[in-house]
Amino acid sequence: MGKNSVKDNKNIYQLSREESGLTRAKASELLEWISDSRIEKIESGRSSATPDEVVAMQKAYKKPNLCSYYCANECAIGAENGAQEVEEKTIAEIVLDLLAALNKLNARKDRLIEITCDGKIDDEGELKDFAEIHRELGRIISNANSLKLWVDDRIADGNIDEAKFNEISKKI
């Protein structure tokens, strides 16, 4: 049996593995094609994880947030395009923030039509209003991503039956 790490500055991959109750050897068995020495290199920061490795760890460790972390913090494409890590929130926080953003956007829909009906944003007033609407759309997207992560977490920990969820999702 492996010994517990006493390292202070553990990265997200090591923390995720340990939270899942796995030694590097056991994680390597679950990951099949990633050796325990490769896991150690990723966890120590001596080597960067590849996208395939992150996807495999996400599944094996049952940590849906790993891909979000990777895309926002380690992937060159994500970094260049401003990818942001999906925020983990409670379902109540997600729903309330989402509804607040939707209400705010609903109140501004007539202004959005006025601004965009001619296909251009002409003046500073339109630009300011459009920027505010754009911010609310970003808030809606952020909350939608948080909700997806919340569902993925519940599937990973067994609180939502994945097969039933997927079956119902396909029907609607």
Contact map, one row per residue, 1 for C-alpha under 8 A:
1110000000000000000000100000000000000000000000000000000000000000000000000000000000000000000000000000000000000000000000000000000000000000000000000000000000000000000000000000
1111000000000000000000111000000000000000000000000000000000000000000000000000000000000000000000000000000000000000000000000000000000000000000000000000000000000000000000000000
1111100000000000000000000000000000000000000000000000000000000000000000000000000000000000000000000000000000000000000000000000000000000000000000000000000000000000000000000000
0111110000000000000000000000000000000000000000000000000000000000000000000000000000000000000000000000000000000000000000000000000000000000000000000000000000000000000000000000
0011111000000000000000000000000000000000000000000000000000000000000000000000000000000000000000000000000000000000000000000000000000000000000000000000000000000000000000000000
0001111100000000000000000000000000000000000000000000000000000000000000000000000000000000000000000000000000000000000000000000000000000000000000000000000000000000000000000000
0000111111000000000000000000000000000000000000000000000000000000000000000000000000000000000000000000000000000000000000000000000000000000000000000000000000000000000000000000
0000011111000000000000000000000000000000000000000000000000000000000000000000000000000000000000000000000000000000000000000000000000000000000000000000000000000000000000000000
0000001111100000000000000000000000000000000000000000000000000000000000000000000000000000000000000000000000000000000000000000000000000000000000000000000000000000000000000000
0000001111111110000000000000000000000000001100000000000000000000000000000000000000000000000000000000000000000000000000000000000000000000000000000000000000000000000000000000
0000000011111110000000000000000000000000001110000000000000000000000000000000000000000000000000000000000000000000000000000000000000000000000000000000000000000000000000000000
0000000001111111000000000000000000000000001000000000000000000000010000000000000000000000000000000000000000000000000000000000000000000000000000000000000000000000000000000000
0000000001111111100000000000000000000000011000000000000010000000010000000000000000000000000000000000000000000000000000000000000000000000000000000000000000000000000000000000
0000000001111111110000000000000000000000001000000000000000000000000000000000000000000000000000000000000000000000000000000000000000000000000000000000000000000000000000000000
0000000001111111111000000000000000000000000000000000000000000000000000000000000000000000000000000000000000000000000000000000000000000000000000000000000000000000000000000000
0000000000011111111100000000000000000000000000000000000000001010000000000000000000000000000000000000000000000000000000000000000000000000000000000000000000000000000000000000
0000000000001111111111110010000000000000000000000000000000001000000000000000000000000000000000000000000000000000000000000000000000000000000000000000000000000000000000000000
0000000000000111111111100000000000000000000000000000000000000000000000000000000000000000000000000000000000000000000000000000000000000000000000000000000000000000000000000000
0000000000000011111111000000000000000000000000000000000000000000000000000000000000000000000000000000000000000000000000000000000000000000000000000000000000000000000000000000
0000000000000001111111000000000000000000000000000000000000001100000000000000000000000000000000000000000000000000000000000000000000000000000000000000000000000000000000000000
0000000000000000111111100000000000000000000000000000000000000000000000000000000000000000000000000000000000000000000000000000000000000000000000000000000000000000000000000000
0000000000000000111111111110000000000000000000000000000000000000000000000000000000000000000000000000000000000000000000000000000000000000000000000000000000000000000000000000
1100000000000000110011111110000000000000000000000000000000000000000000000000000000000000000000000000000000000000000000000000000000000000000000000000000000000000000000000000
0100000000000000100001111111000000010011000000000000000000000000000000000000000000000000000000000000000000000000000000000000000000000000000000000000000000000000000000000000
0100000000000000000001111111100000110000000000000000000000000000000000000000000000000000000000000000000000000000000000000000000000000000000000000000000000000000000000000000
0000000000000000000001111111110000000000000000000000000000000000000000000000000000000000000000000000000000000000000000000000000000000000000000000000000000000000000000000000
0000000000000000100001111111111000010000000000000000000000011000000000000000000000000000000000000000000000000000000000000000000000000000000000000000000000000000000000000000
0000000000000000000000011111111111110010000000000000000000000000000000000000000000000000000000000000000000000000000000000000000000000000000000000000000000000000000000000000
0000000000000000000000001111111100000000000000000000000000000000000000000000000000000000000000000000000000000000000000000000000000000000000000000000000000000000000000000000
0000000000000000000000000111111100000000000000000000000000010000000000000000000000000000000000000000000000000000000000000000000000000000000000000000000000000000000000000000
0000000000000000000000000011111111000000000000000000000110010000000000000000000000000000000000000000000000000000000000000000000000000000000000000000000000000000000000000000
0000000000000000000000000001111111100000000000000000000000000000000000000000000000000000000000000000000000000000000000000000000000000000000000000000000000000000000000000000
0000000000000000000000000001001111100000000000000000000000000000000000000000000000000000000000000000000000000000000000000000000000000000000000000000000000000000000000000000
0000000000000000000000000001001111110110000000000000100000000000000000000000000000000000000000000000000000000000000000000000000000000000000000000000000000000000000000000000
0000000000000000000000001001000111111110000000000000000000000000000000000000000000000000000000000000000000000000000000000000000000000000000000000000000000000000000000000000
0000000000000000000000011011000001111111000000000000000000000000000000000000000000000000000000000000000000000000000000000000000000000000000000000000000000000000000000000000
0000000000000000000000000000000000111111100000000000000000000000000000000000000000000000000000000000000000000000000000000000000000000000000000000000000000000000000000000000
0000000000000000000000000000000001111111110000000000000000000000000000000000000000000000000000000000000000000000000000000000000000000000000000000000000000000000000000000000
0000000000000000000000010001000001111111111000000000000000000000000000000000000000000000000000000000000000000000000000000000000000000000000000000000000000000000000000000000
0000000000000000000000010000000000011111111100000000000000000000000000000000000000000000000000000000000000000000000000000000000000000000000000000000000000000000000000000000
0000000000000000000000000000000000001111111111110000000000000000000000000000000000000000000000000000000000000000000000000000000000000000000000000000000000000000000000000000
0000000000001000000000000000000000000111111111111000000000000000000000000000000000000000000000000000000000000000000000000000000000000000000000000000000000000000000000000000
0000000001111100000000000000000000000011111111000000000000000000000000000000000000000000000000000000000000000000000000000000000000000000000000000000000000000000000000000000
0000000001100000000000000000000000000001111111100000000000000000000000000000000000000000000000000000000000000000000000000000000000000000000000000000000000000000000000000000
0000000000100000000000000000000000000000111111110000000000000000000000000000000000000000000000000000000000000000000000000000000000000000000000000000000000000000000000000000
0000000000000000000000000000000000000000111111110000000000000000000000000000000000000000000000000000000000000000000000000000000000000000000000000000000000000000000000000000
0000000000000000000000000000000000000000110111111000000000000000000000000000000000000000000000000000000000000000000000000000000000000000000000000000000000000000000000000000
0000000000000000000000000000000000000000110011111100000000000000000000000000000000000000000000000000000000000000000000000000000000000000000000000000000000000000000000000000
0000000000000000000000000000000000000000010000111110110000000000000000000000000000000000000000000000000000000000000000000000000000000000000000000000000000000000000000000000
0000000000000000000000000000000000000000000000011111110000000000000000000000000000000000000000000000000000000000000000000000000000000000000000000000000000000000000000000000
0000000000000000000000000000000000000000000000001111111000000000000001000000000000000000000000000000000000000000000000000000000000000000000000000000000000000000000000000000
0000000000000000000000000000000000000000000000000111111100000000000000000000000000000000000000000000000000000000000000000000000000000000000000000000000000000000000000000000
0000000000000000000000000000000001000000000000001111111110000000000000000000000000000000000000000000000000000000000000000000000000000000000000000000000000000000000000000000
0000000000000000000000000000000000000000000000001111111111000000011001000000000000000000000000000000000000000000000000000000000000000000000000000000000000000000000000000000
0000000000000000000000000000000000000000000000000011111111100000011000000000000000000000000000000000000000000000000000000000000000000000000000000000000000000000000000000000
0000000000000000000000000000001000000000000000000001111111110000000000000000000000000000000000000000000000000000000000000000000000000000000000000000000000000000000000000000
0000000000001000000000000000001000000000000000000000111111111110010000000000000000000000000000000000000000000000000000000000000000000000000000000000000000000000000000000000
0000000000000000000000000000000000000000000000000000011111111111111000000000000000000000000000000000000000000000000000000000000000000000000000000000000000000000000000000000
0000000000000000000000000000000000000000000000000000001111111111000000000000000000000000000000000000000000000000000000000000000000000000000000000000000000000000000000000000
0000000000000000000000000010011000000000000000000000000111111110000000000000000000000000000000000000000000000000000000000000000000000000000000000000000000000000000000000000
0000000000000001100100000010000000000000000000000000000011111110000000000000000000000000000000000000000000000000000000000000000000000000000000000000000000000000000000000000
0000000000000000000100000000000000000000000000000000000011111111000000000000000000000000000000000000000000000000000000000000000000000000000000000000000010011000000000000000
0000000000000001000000000000000000000000000000000000000011111111110000000000000000000000000000000000000000000000000000000000000000000000000000000000000010010000000000000000
0000000000000000000000000000000000000000000000000000000001100111111100000000000000000000000000000000000000000000000000000000000000000000000000000000100110010000000000000000
0000000000000000000000000000000000000000000000000000000001000011111110000000000000000100000000000000000000000000000000000000000000000000000000000000100000000000000000000000
0000000000011000000000000000000000000000000000000000011011000011111111000000000000000000000000000000000000000000000000000000000000000000000000000000000000000000000000000000
0000000000000000000000000000000000000000000000000000011001000001111111100000000000000000000000000000000000000000000000000000000000000000000000000000000000000000000000000000
0000000000000000000000000000000000000000000000000000000000000001111111110000000000011100000000000000000000000000000000000000000000000000000000000000000000000000000000000000
0000000000000000000000000000000000000000000000000000000000000000111111111100000000001100000000000000000000000000000000000000000000000000000000000000000000000000000000000000
0000000000000000000000000000000000000000000000000010010000000000011111111110000000000000000000000000000000000000000000000000000000000000000000000000000000000000000000000000
0000000000000000000000000000000000000000000000000000000000000000001111111110111000111000000000000000000000000000000000000000000000000000000000000000000000000000000000000000
0000000000000000000000000000000000000000000000000000000000000000000111111110011001111000000000000000000000000000000000000000000000000000000000000000000000000000000000000000
0000000000000000000000000000000000000000000000000000000000000000000011111110011000001000000000000000000000000000000000000000000000000000000000000000000000000000000000000000
0000000000000000000000000000000000000000000000000000000000000000000011111111011000000000000000000000000000000000000000000000000000000000000000000000000000000000000000000000
0000000000000000000000000000000000000000000000000000000000000000000001111111111000000000000000000000000000000000000000000000000000000000000000000000000000000000000000000000
0000000000000000000000000000000000000000000000000000000000000000000000000111111100000000000000000000000000000000000000000000000000000000000000000000000000000000000000000000
0000000000000000000000000000000000000000000000000000000000000000000000100011111110000000000000000000000000000000000000000000000000000000000000000000000000000000000000000000
0000000000000000000000000000000000000000000000000000000000000000000000111111111111110000000000000000000000000000000000000000000000000000000000000000000000000000000000000000
0000000000000000000000000000000000000000000000000000000000000000000000111111111111100000000000000000000000000000000000000000000000000000000000000000000000000000000000000000
0000000000000000000000000000000000000000000000000000000000000000000000000001111111100000000000000000000000000000000000000000000000000000000000000000000000000000000000000000
0000000000000000000000000000000000000000000000000000000000000000000000000000111111100000000000000000000000000000000000000000000000000000000000000000000000000000000000000000
0000000000000000000000000000000000000000000000000000000000000000000000010000011111110000000000000000000000000000000000000000000000000000000000000000000000000000000000000000
0000000000000000000000000000000000000000000000000000000000000000000000110000011111111000000000000000000000000000000000000000000000000000000000000000000000000000000000000000
0000000000000000000000000000000000000000000000000000000000000000000100110000010001111100000000000000000000000000000000000000000000000000000000000000000000000000000000000000
0000000000000000000000000000000000000000000000000000000000000000000110111000000000111110000000000000000000000000000000000000000000000000000000000000000000000000000000000000
0000000000000000000000000000000000000000000000000000000000000000100110000000000000011111000000000000000000000000000000000000000000000000000001001100100000000000000000000000
0000000000000000000000000000000000000000000000000000000000000000000000000000000000001111100000000000000000000000000000000000000000000000000001000100000000000000000000000000
0000000000000000000000000000000000000000000000000000000000000000000000000000000000000111110000000000000000000000000000000000000000000000000000000100110000000000000000000000
0000000000000000000000000000000000000000000000000000000000000000000000000000000000000011111011000000000000000000000000000000000000000000000000000100010000000000000000000000
0000000000000000000000000000000000000000000000000000000000000000000000000000000000000001111111000000000000000000000000000000000000000000000000000000010000000000000000000000
0000000000000000000000000000000000000000000000000000000000000000000000000000000000000000111111100000000000000000000000000000000000000000000000000010010000000000000000000000
0000000000000000000000000000000000000000000000000000000000000000000000000000000000000000011111110000000000000000000000000000000000000000000000000000000000000000000000000000
0000000000000000000000000000000000000000000000000000000000000000000000000000000000000000111111111000000000000000000000000000000000000000000000000000000000000000000000000000
0000000000000000000000000000000000000000000000000000000000000000000000000000000000000000111111111100000000000000000000000000000000000000000000100110000000000000000000000000
0000000000000000000000000000000000000000000000000000000000000000000000000000000000000000001111111110000000000000000000000000000000000000000000100000000000000000000000000000
0000000000000000000000000000000000000000000000000000000000000000000000000000000000000000000111111111000000000000000000000000000000000000000000000000000000000000000000000000
0000000000000000000000000000000000000000000000000000000000000000000000000000000000000000000011111111100000000000000000000000000000000000000000100000000000000000000000000000
0000000000000000000000000000000000000000000000000000000000000000000000000000000000000000000001111111110000000000000000000000000000000000001100110000000000000000000000000000
0000000000000000000000000000000000000000000000000000000000000000000000000000000000000000000000111111111000000000000000000000000000000000000000000000000000000000000000000000
0000000000000000000000000000000000000000000000000000000000000000000000000000000000000000000000011111111100000000000000000000000000000000000000000000000000000000000000000000
0000000000000000000000000000000000000000000000000000000000000000000000000000000000000000000000001111111110000000000000000000000000000001101100000000000000000000000000000000
0000000000000000000000000000000000000000000000000000000000000000000000000000000000000000000000000111111111000000000000000000000000000001000100000000000000000000000000000000
0000000000000000000000000000000000000000000000000000000000000000000000000000000000000000000000000011111111100000000000000000000000000000000000000000000000000000000000000000
0000000000000000000000000000000000000000000000000000000000000000000000000000000000000000000000000001111111110000000000000000000000000001000000000000000000000000000000000000
0000000000000000000000000000000000000000000000000000000000000000000000000000000000000000000000000000111111111000000000000000000000001001100000000000000000000000000000000000
0000000000000000000000000000000000000000000000000000000000000000000000000000000000000000000000000000011111111000000000000000000000000000000000000000000000000000000000000000
0000000000000000000000000000000000000000000000000000000000000000000000000000000000000000000000000000001111111100000000000000000000000000000000000000000000000000000000000000
0000000000000000000000000000000000000000000000000000000000000000000000000000000000000000000000000000000111111111000000000000000000001000000000000000000000000000000000000000
0000000000000000000000000000000000000000000000000000000000000000000000000000000000000000000000000000000011111111100000000000000000000000000000000000000000000000000000000000
0000000000000000000000000000000000000000000000000000000000000000000000000000000000000000000000000000000000111111110000000000000000000000000000000000000000000000000000000000
0000000000000000000000000000000000000000000000000000000000000000000000000000000000000000000000000000000000011111111000000000000010000000000000000000000000000000000000000000
0000000000000000000000000000000000000000000000000000000000000000000000000000000000000000000000000000000000011111111100000000000001001000000000000000000000000000000000000000
0000000000000000000000000000000000000000000000000000000000000000000000000000000000000000000000000000000000001111111110000000000000000000000000000000000000000000000000000000
0000000000000000000000000000000000000000000000000000000000000000000000000000000000000000000000000000000000000111111110000000000000000000000000000000000000000000000000000000
0000000000000000000000000000000000000000000000000000000000000000000000000000000000000000000000000000000000000011111111011000010001000000000000000000000000000000000000000000
0000000000000000000000000000000000000000000000000000000000000000000000000000000000000000000000000000000000000001111111111000000000000000000000000000000000000000000000000000
0000000000000000000000000000000000000000000000000000000000000000000000000000000000000000000000000000000000000000111111110000000000000000000000000000000000000000000000000000
0000000000000000000000000000000000000000000000000000000000000000000000000000000000000000000000000000000000000000001111110000000000000000000000000000000000000000000000000000
0000000000000000000000000000000000000000000000000000000000000000000000000000000000000000000000000000000000000000000111111000000000000000000000000000000000000000000000000000
0000000000000000000000000000000000000000000000000000000000000000000000000000000000000000000000000000000000000000001111111100000000000000000000000000000000000000000000000000
0000000000000000000000000000000000000000000000000000000000000000000000000000000000000000000000000000000000000000001100111110011000000000000000000000000000000000000000000000
0000000000000000000000000000000000000000000000000000000000000000000000000000000000000000000000000000000000000000000000011111011000000000000000000000000000000000000000000000
0000000000000000000000000000000000000000000000000000000000000000000000000000000000000000000000000000000000000000000000001111111000000000000000000000000000000000000000000000
0000000000000000000000000000000000000000000000000000000000000000000000000000000000000000000000000000000000000000000000000111111100000000000000000000000000000000000000000000
0000000000000000000000000000000000000000000000000000000000000000000000000000000000000000000000000000000000000000000000000011111110000000000000000000000000000000000000000000
0000000000000000000000000000000000000000000000000000000000000000000000000000000000000000000000000000000000000000001000001111111111000000000000000000000000000000000000000000
0000000000000000000000000000000000000000000000000000000000000000000000000000000000000000000000000000000000000000000000001111111111100000000000000000000000000000000000000000
0000000000000000000000000000000000000000000000000000000000000000000000000000000000000000000000000000000000000000000000000001111111110000000000000000000000000000000000000000
0000000000000000000000000000000000000000000000000000000000000000000000000000000000000000000000000000000000000010000000000000111111111000000000000000000000000000000000000000
0000000000000000000000000000000000000000000000000000000000000000000000000000000000000000000000000000000000000001001000000000011111111100000000000000000000000000000000000000
0000000000000000000000000000000000000000000000000000000000000000000000000000000000000000000000000000000000000000000000000000001111111110000000000000000000000000000000000000
0000000000000000000000000000000000000000000000000000000000000000000000000000000000000000000000000000000000000000000000000000000111111111000000000000000000000000000000000000
0000000000000000000000000000000000000000000000000000000000000000000000000000000000000000000000000000000010010001000000000000000011111111100000000000000000000000000000000000
0000000000000000000000000000000000000000000000000000000000000000000000000000000000000000000000000000000000000000000000000000000001111111110000000000000000000000000000000000
0000000000000000000000000000000000000000000000000000000000000000000000000000000000000000000000000000000000000000000000000000000000111111111000000000000000000000000000000000
0000000000000000000000000000000000000000000000000000000000000000000000000000000000000000000000000000110110000000000000000000000000011111111100000000000000000000000000000000
0000000000000000000000000000000000000000000000000000000000000000000000000000000000000000000000000000100010000000000000000000000000001111111110000000000000000000000000000000
0000000000000000000000000000000000000000000000000000000000000000000000000000000000000000000000000000000000000000000000000000000000000111111111000000000000000000000000000000
0000000000000000000000000000000000000000000000000000000000000000000000000000000000000000000000000100100000000000000000000000000000000011111111100000000000000000000000000000
0000000000000000000000000000000000000000000000000000000000000000000000000000000000000000000000000100110000000000000000000000000000000001111111110000000000000000000000000000
0000000000000000000000000000000000000000000000000000000000000000000000000000000000000000000000000000000000000000000000000000000000000000111111111000000000000000000000000000
0000000000000000000000000000000000000000000000000000000000000000000000000000000000000110000000000000000000000000000000000000000000000000011111111100000000000000000000000000
0000000000000000000000000000000000000000000000000000000000000000000000000000000000000000000001101100000000000000000000000000000000000000001111111110000000000000000000000000
0000000000000000000000000000000000000000000000000000000000000000000000000000000000000000000000000100000000000000000000000000000000000000000111111111000000000000000000000000
0000000000000000000000000000000000000000000000000000000000000000000000000000000000000100000000000000000000000000000000000000000000000000000011111111100000000000000000000000
0000000000000000000000000000000000000000000000000000000000000000000000000000000000000111100001000000000000000000000000000000000000000000000001111111110000000000000000000000
0000000000000000000000000000000000000000000000000000000000000000000000000000000000000000001001000000000000000000000000000000000000000000000000111111111000000000000000000000
0000000000000000000000000000000000000000000000000000000000000000000000000000000000000000000000000000000000000000000000000000000000000000000000011111111100000000000000000000
0000000000000000000000000000000000000000000000000000000000000001100000000000000000000101000000000000000000000000000000000000000000000000000000001111111110000000000000000000
0000000000000000000000000000000000000000000000000000000000000000000000000000000000000001111000000000000000000000000000000000000000000000000000000111111111000000000000000000
0000000000000000000000000000000000000000000000000000000000000000000000000000000000000000000000000000000000000000000000000000000000000000000000000011111111100001000000000000
0000000000000000000000000000000000000000000000000000000000000001000000000000000000000000000000000000000000000000000000000000000000000000000000000001111111110000000000000000
0000000000000000000000000000000000000000000000000000000000000111000000000000000000000000000000000000000000000000000000000000000000000000000000000000111111111000000000000000
0000000000000000000000000000000000000000000000000000000000000000000000000000000000000000000000000000000000000000000000000000000000000000000000000000011111111111000000000000
0000000000000000000000000000000000000000000000000000000000000000000000000000000000000000000000000000000000000000000000000000000000000000000000000000001111111111110000000000
0000000000000000000000000000000000000000000000000000000000000111000000000000000000000000000000000000000000000000000000000000000000000000000000000000000111111110000000000000
0000000000000000000000000000000000000000000000000000000000000100000000000000000000000000000000000000000000000000000000000000000000000000000000000000000011111111000000000000
0000000000000000000000000000000000000000000000000000000000000000000000000000000000000000000000000000000000000000000000000000000000000000000000000000000001111111100000000000
0000000000000000000000000000000000000000000000000000000000000000000000000000000000000000000000000000000000000000000000000000000000000000000000000000000001111111100000000000
0000000000000000000000000000000000000000000000000000000000000000000000000000000000000000000000000000000000000000000000000000000000000000000000000000001001101111110010000000
0000000000000000000000000000000000000000000000000000000000000000000000000000000000000000000000000000000000000000000000000000000000000000000000000000000000100111111110000000
0000000000000000000000000000000000000000000000000000000000000000000000000000000000000000000000000000000000000000000000000000000000000000000000000000000000100001111111000000
0000000000000000000000000000000000000000000000000000000000000000000000000000000000000000000000000000000000000000000000000000000000000000000000000000000000000000111111100000
0000000000000000000000000000000000000000000000000000000000000000000000000000000000000000000000000000000000000000000000000000000000000000000000000000000000000000111111110000
0000000000000000000000000000000000000000000000000000000000000000000000000000000000000000000000000000000000000000000000000000000000000000000000000000000000000001111111111000
0000000000000000000000000000000000000000000000000000000000000000000000000000000000000000000000000000000000000000000000000000000000000000000000000000000000000000011111111100
0000000000000000000000000000000000000000000000000000000000000000000000000000000000000000000000000000000000000000000000000000000000000000000000000000000000000000001111111110
0000000000000000000000000000000000000000000000000000000000000000000000000000000000000000000000000000000000000000000000000000000000000000000000000000000000000000000111111111
0000000000000000000000000000000000000000000000000000000000000000000000000000000000000000000000000000000000000000000000000000000000000000000000000000000000000000000011111111
0000000000000000000000000000000000000000000000000000000000000000000000000000000000000000000000000000000000000000000000000000000000000000000000000000000000000000000001111111
0000000000000000000000000000000000000000000000000000000000000000000000000000000000000000000000000000000000000000000000000000000000000000000000000000000000000000000000111111
0000000000000000000000000000000000000000000000000000000000000000000000000000000000000000000000000000000000000000000000000000000000000000000000000000000000000000000000011111
